[in-house]
Amino acid sequence: MAVDPMLQSLVAGFSTEAQEVCQKVTLDLLDLEREGIDNEALAKVYTRLARHLHTLKGSAASLGLQDLSSIAHKLEDALAPLRKDIKPMPRPMVDMLLHGLDLFLLRAAAHAEGRGDALPDPTAALSQLVADAPPPEEADAMALAMAADSASAHAPATPAPVQAAPSQAPAAMSAADDDSAVEASWRVAAHQVTALMREVERLREFRMRLEDRLRDISKAVELLSARELLAPTARARAMLSSVTAGVRSDGHEASDIVDSLEEGLKSITTRPVRTILEPLQRMVRDLSRQLGKQARLSVVGAEVSLDRRLLEKLKGAMVHLLRNAVDHGIEMPDERERGGKHHEGALTLRVEQQGNILVLELSDDGRGIDVQHVRASAERKGLISADEGARMHEAQIRDLIFRPGFSTRTDVTDTSGRGVGLDAVRSAVEAMQGRIEVVSTKGSGTRFMITLPMELGSSPVLTVRTIDSQVGLPMLAVESTQLASPENLRIGRMKTQLDYNGQLVPVMDLGARMGLRASAPPSEGQPLIIVQSGGKRMALAVDAVVGDRDLVIRPLPAEVRDVPAYQGAAILSRGELLLILRPGWVVTDSTPQSVAMPQSRRALVVDDSLTARALHRAMLEAGGFTVHLAASGARAMERLQTETYDVIICDLEMEEMNGTELIAKLRSQPDTKEVPVILVSANDSAAARSRGLAAGADGYLSKRECAAGRLLTEVLDVMSRRGARA
């Protein structure tokens, strides 16, 4: 059927509105088939469901879309008997209503694209849908299956994606005045918005420079206010005071402009995460039924708003993970009950924003990952050899599920067995400069965690100092700050705790956590930062709180992106680099142990670059080393007075004491003369390499070779050679 050309401009908006309403109807239907809901709650859902269907019918009719109005009307007819006897809706009836919604959405999308004339008459499918619907007291599943098949001839189980259109409020649909009914819109390319955001960032940097200039002026006024200069500088001080007031006013105005521009751009470029997550609840329900299982998806944090482009990229990864969880993780209902679990599997998708980092966590309470089964499957498919599998620890074996071609299925089904899925998820996440991790307990469930950088906009950051290093903490993770005192600290032999709002929170020295010094209880008056992430809290002892400001946090370069301690970096007004700590790493209690485990290998990294130290530490810890850090040759020598190490990695070019000078000191002392030392340098020339080895180094690597992952191999080689000589 054709739509009146005068109303065609409203149909696209109606299609978008219909998608939102149908999604609400879908969630209501999933609630209605759930067990354990009291009658009062059920009655509210039935009432809300009827109201949504009535809205769809009225809006469609007002635009002359009689086929859509008829579909909504038939769905209302099917629902009416069930409202008289309030009880959970039979699943076959839910199936029928969901297929009716699919048919409605497909036809709405076609009308929005101007293809309404080509649509078949829906009368026959509608009549069959409702005629075969079971009476509420019987719920004849076979008749409903026939009705669903009839509807499927016109609509697949999953509605086709509808192109985004300007959002129209329901009131606008019935407005008589075209000017008020049609919302003006602009078609803007993504690169144009990104370029505009870059200008906002430049304006933010300008505002920070203004703040620095203001501080400089204040210092100049203080200098001119010396007693012997009071009279001669009175006029200059008056002028500077006037300039100070003007700069301060300009700074406030610049701040307001930045905030306004940023909020406006975010409203244009972002959408709530729920727009991609809520439809997945229907997918989980349908796939569970297809496999003969029962599972329900819960979403936490669905109102977080993200870049629209990021949302589209995430959708495929979420679909893969959920299908994998239902197919491989969730057990059959009878198997779950034998194991003491509820017959319905629970999947939870949690969304959290931490500064510029987005955290997506998908967990299930299924059977977990059987690492022995995974290893055997990988060996059978030729992904690893038996010798490689025998040397792997559990975390490495679990990571095999991300390998291309991996599957634990021996046969191919509609949902799995082709070896395509989790490798595609990892590829998609890494393409977005993120990472994915998996932890699992056999018999209890599996948890996938995805972390992604968010590019648009600034984030409030708290800058703190430990020793001579400044780092940032996302303010979203900072609960409060306070000073250490004998009254609020509980200092024990093994740990220190803070009495925080009636709870004892572990205290961690940031300098020790970063490997810059030995751990010690905080002194009286030392600042404590209470940080929370993922339900955990930690009181972080720092040497000073520098201040907070809005900063654009950029992802780290590829070679250091997997360093667990940092989520990104920001550029300060004078060009300094500020590394931003990852809250999840901060709250993890991993206090360096004073006594190493017998099989633990120990390494000392000496480098005056914080980024280089973090990179080397990550690579060595991945190889099973306990790693300590030193920011200079002098600090390295201090550590060596009380600690012993199996290998030392040292930067060649350092102030005060360079790498060759440190090697000379090490070789001159009996306790350290046999310790293997590897020099690292930005200079990759043959001459520099020869000089380093001639100075007594056991190995020499360029920074580029380290970034390419050569460090761990070189460390093991030089340790082996030293051991053979000894």
Salt bridges, closest charged atoms under 4 A:
ASP28 OD1 - ARG48 NH2 2.90
ASP28 OD2 - HIS52 NE2 3.90
ASP31 OD1 - ARG34 NH1 3.22
GLU33 OE1 - ARG91 NE 3.81
GLU33 OE2 - ARG285 NE 2.85
GLU35 OE1 - HIS343 NE2 3.15
ASP67 OD2 - ARG107 NE 2.92
ASP67 OD2 - HIS111 NE2 2.97
GLU76 OE2 - HIS54 ND1 3.38
GLU76 OE1 - LYS57 NZ 2.79
ASP77 OD2 - HIS73 NE2 3.60
ASP85 OD2 - LYS87 NZ 3.86
ASP95 OD1 - ARG285 NH1 2.51
ASP95 OD2 - ARG289 NH1 2.39
ASP102 OD2 - HIS99 ND1 4.00
ASP102 OD2 - ARG282 NH2 2.94
GLU113 OE1 - ARG115 NE 2.87
GLU199 OE1 - ARG202 NH1 3.10
GLU201 OE2 - ARG198 NH1 3.34
GLU201 OE1 - ARG554 NH2 2.52
GLU211 OE1 - ARG549 NH2 3.66
ASP212 OD1 - ARG215 NH2 2.18
ASP212 OD2 - ARG574 NE 3.84
ASP216 OD2 - ARG574 NH2 3.62
GLU262 OE1 - ARG204 NH2 2.81
GLU262 OE2 - LYS266 NZ 3.95
ASP286 OD2 - ARG282 NE 2.71
ASP286 OD1 - ARG285 NH1 3.37
GLU303 OE2 - ARG274 NE 3.30
ASP307 OD2 - ARG309 NH2 2.68
GLU312 OE2 - ARG271 NH1 3.99
ASP327 OD2 - HIS328 NE2 3.82
ASP327 OD1 - ARG409 NH2 2.59
GLU331 OE1 - ARG336 NH1 2.83
GLU331 OE2 - LYS341 NZ 2.77
ASP334 OD2 - ARG338 NH1 3.74
GLU335 OE1 - ARG367 NH2 3.36
GLU344 OE1 - ARG296 NE 3.72
GLU352 OE1 - ARG350 NH1 2.37
GLU361 OE1 - ARG350 NH2 3.07
GLU361 OE1 - ARG447 NH1 3.35
ASP365 OD2 - ARG336 NH2 2.74
ASP370 OD2 - LYS442 NZ 3.43
GLU394 OE1 - ARG398 NH1 3.62
ASP399 OD1 - ARG426 NH2 3.95
GLU479 OE2 - ARG537 NE 2.87
ASP499 OD2 - ARG490 NH2 3.26
ASP509 OD1 - ARG517 NH2 2.80
ASP543 OD1 - ARG517 NH2 2.98
GLU621 OE2 - ARG617 NE 3.01
GLU643 OE1 - ARG602 NH2 2.49
ASP651 OD1 - LYS703 NZ 3.94
GLU674 OE1 - ARG722 NH1 2.80
ASP684 OD1 - ARG689 NH2 2.88
ASP698 OD1 - ARG667 NH2 2.99
ASP698 OD2 - ARG722 NE 2.77
ASP698 OD2 - ARG725 NH2 3.05
GLU705 OE1 - ARG689 NH2 3.58
GLU705 OE2 - ARG710 NH1 3.61
GLU714 OE1 - ARG710 NH2 3.62
